[in-house]
């Protein structure tokens, strides 16, 4: 042994936000990561469940459709966290077009009407 000093790579240390804007940005980044992790984890579980029930998870078209529904869920969750997602505009357009024709949506309206009466 020659007594060499091994230099380890230095990690960039994370610093706490210094301004209100930096704090807002850090919170938004955290929310995005949380939503993405949550939805992606659920996506994996959903694909596994679909496979167990015999859905065609090996079909490229089926997976593309499931991925779109996954992205719609992200868009809705982003919106609830006041974060922009480009697909949310499409969700709004879909709702304008189909709100009155979807039984599930009219059921939701009835539930909230009942709550407001109490």
N, C-alpha and C positions, 0 to 999 in steps of 0.2 A: 504494500500500500504506500502510496506517495503522499497522502494527506491532502488530496484535492478537495476543494470546497465545491459542493454541488449547489448550483443556483436553481431554485424552484421558480416556476413562472409566478409572477405576481398577479393576483386577481384584482380587478377593478372593484373597489369598495363602493357599495351602494350608499348614497348619501340621502338623508331625509330631505323632503321638499323644503325649500327655503322661502317660497312665496305661496300665496293663496292659489295662484294659477298652477304652480307646480303640484300643489296638493290635489287640486281638482283633476289634473292630468293623471297623477299617480292613482287616484281612486278610479278613474275611468279605465285605465289600463288593467287594474286589478279586476274590475267588474267584467271587462271583456274576457280576460283569462278565465275567470270563474265560470262565466256563461259558456264559453267554448269548451272548457273541460267537462262541465256538467252535461252539455248536449252531446258531445262526442262520446262520453262514457255511456250515456243512455243509448246512443246510436248503436254502439257495439252490442249492448245487451239486447236491443230490439232485433238486430239482425240475427243474433243467436236464437232468440225466441221464435222469430219467423221461420228459421231453418227447422227448429224442432217441430213446428206445426205444419211443415210441408210446403211452405211458400218457396217460390223459385229464387232463392238467394244467389244462385249461380248464374242468373240471367242478368246480363248487362243492363237491359232496359228496366228491369225491376229495381236494381240497385240505384240507377240514375233517379228514378222516381222517389225512392226512399231518401236519397241524398237531398233532393229538392225539398221534401217535407222537413228534413233536418234543418236546412238553411232557413226555411220559413219560421221554424221554432226559434232559431237564433235571432231572426229579425224581430219577432214579437218580444222576446226577452230583452234584446238591446233597447227597443223602444221603451219598455217599462223602466229601464235604467237610464233613460234620456241619452242614449248613444245612437248615433246614426248607423243604419244598415240599409244599403240600397234596395234590398228586396222588400223592405217594409212598404214602399210605395206600391209595389205590385199586390201586396196583401190588402192594402186599402182599396185598390181598384177592384180586386176580387170581391171584397165585402160589399162595395157599392153595387156591383153587378148581381150578386147572389144572396145578399142578406135576407131578403124576404122569402126566398125559395128554400132556404136551408132550415129544416126542422130543428136541428140542434141550436141554431142561433135564436130562433123564436122562443125556444124553451128557456134559453138564458135570459131573454128579455122578461119572460113571465116570472122567473125566479127573482130578478132584481125588482120587478114591480111589486111582488109580494113582500119583499124586505122593506121597501119604501113605505108600504102601507102600515107597517107595525109601529 
